[in-house]
Amino acid sequence: MRLAALALLLVAAAFYVSPLRAFFAQQDRYDRQVAALAQARVANQTLLTQIERMHTRDFITRQAREQYQLVPAGLQAFVVKGLPAAQPSAAPSGAVAPAPSLLARLADLWRTIRE
C-alpha cells in the first residue's frame, strides 16, 4: 500500500516537473529580452541625442574645422602637433544580471498563480 502511494506520488510529481521547467525557461528568456530591450532603448536614446547634437551650428562648425580644415572668413587655422592622445572613455559593459534564485523563482510562480 505504501509503495503504491509512493509510486502515485512520484507520478503526480513528474507531471509538475516539465511545466515548472518550461515556466523557468520562459522566465529566463523573458528576463534576457527585458534586459536587451533596456539596452536597446538606452542605445536608441544615445543615438537620438547624437542626432540632435549633429544638427547644431557648433557641431557643424567643429566638424568643418576638424575634418575639412575650414574656418570662417577672416580667420587662419593652425595645426598643433605633439599633443597627447585623448583618453578613451570607458565603454558600458554588457554584463548580464545573474539568474534569479530558486526561492525567487518559486515566489514569482506563486505570485503568477495567485493573479
MOGI-V573767 format. One record per pair of residues at least 24 apart in sequence whose C-alpha atoms are under 8 Angstrom apart, sorted by the first residue. I is the first residue (numbers start at 0). J is the second residue. Records with the same first field share a line. If there is no record, write none. Layout:
# MOGI-V573767
I=J, J
This chain:
# MOGI-V573767
23=104
27=98
34=95
